[in-house]
Amino acid sequence: MNAFGRNYKARGYRFKDASKDTTVSDFTKELTQFPMAAAVISRPYVKDTPGHSQIRAIHELELFAGGVLYRNLSGFLEIESEGEDGFGGVLGLAALNYDFNDSLHVQVAYAPTFFADPYDTLASARRLTATHYNVLNETFGGADNANKLRHSRQQVSIFGRLFDDRLFYNLGVGGLTEDKVADKSKVGFGRLAFDITPDAMVGAFGVAGTCSIDTTGGFASCPGTRDRDFSRYGLDAQVDYASFRFTGVFLRAKDDLVSSTTSETNDDSYIQAVYFGKYAGHQLVPLLRYQVTQTNDGKDETKGYTVGLNYYFLENVRGSIEYSDDISTPSGVKKSSNTTLQFHAAF
């Protein structure tokens, strides 16, 4: 998103500060105008180096609803249906905001940890590739319910902008990823992003919690015989220059292990360059991403890249082709690669 889109999202899907908007609307009228959208994702060609070749003519269907509900209330909802799940309807995320003003919003959500964040570095949903960012797609030591940062968690948080809208903050508490009722285990998270200029951001983020056992008998969330602590801390940056956008993230993950009383620490990082160009009057967007992923307490490391090309036939219809490949892998691990042709239509 550009600066306009980031401000729109951070305000609770509003064009004005909620405290300064004096519009008094009819609730029934608001409901009839509540924005809704749908998306169809097709992957007619997917092939990887182990030899798997797939035709996902219809890969995923998504239904979105979001915007101002009424006066100070705003929200967002996503229902998704994927081939891997047998095309069963699944709640992707849901968020409800009470918007006091630009500086303070209260959000209750079942959503990815940093869903309130309007920048693109930690937003899997706004990536331009089928391949996910490694920092959001790893389970690391598995203490966060053996799930990934891009997955949803139950959470309550506050967010907003301070210091003439240059500092974005997000602070919250929640449960483990994919724990629908957030039973026993508790997580805290925080995010700061500072706009050095309107086109350059530097930020920091963190998630820490405990996967707790149930001492009354049986296990609530955490396998093993003891509580397991975990943390995810990192730095990120987003810079727009001319027609380019550069993004990068460094994340350090620490997890207590199931099989011992020790823990492991792994570092993941990526950098990405995207160019927003034109061809034959349409948007043409090539990109290049380089990433490093660690496992086994940092002893094993995989380096790889993704190169992609996006072409917008219409503003809401995009086609892309991408290729990802491992540059190096740990000893004994075969290199992998993937080629994906994808079409994305939203209406």
Secondary structure as UniProt FT lines:
FT   HELIX           3..10
FT   TURN            11..12
FT   TURN            18..20
FT   HELIX           27..32
FT   STRAND          36..48
FT   TURN            49..50
FT   STRAND          53..70
FT   TURN            71..72
FT   STRAND          73..82
FT   HELIX           83..85
FT   TURN            86..87
FT   STRAND          90..101
FT   TURN            102..103
FT   STRAND          104..112
FT   TURN            113..116
FT   TURN            121..122
FT   HELIX           124..126
FT   HELIX           134..137
FT   TURN            140..141
FT   TURN            143..146
FT   TURN            149..150
FT   STRAND          152..162
FT   TURN            163..166
FT   STRAND          167..174
FT   TURN            177..178
FT   TURN            180..181
FT   STRAND          186..197
FT   TURN            198..199
FT   STRAND          200..211
FT   TURN            215..216
FT   STRAND          228..241
FT   TURN            242..243
FT   STRAND          244..256
FT   STRAND          263..275
FT   STRAND          277..279
FT   TURN            280..281
FT   STRAND          282..295
FT   TURN            296..299
FT   STRAND          300..314
FT   TURN            315..316
FT   STRAND          317..328
FT   TURN            331..332
FT   STRAND          337..346
//
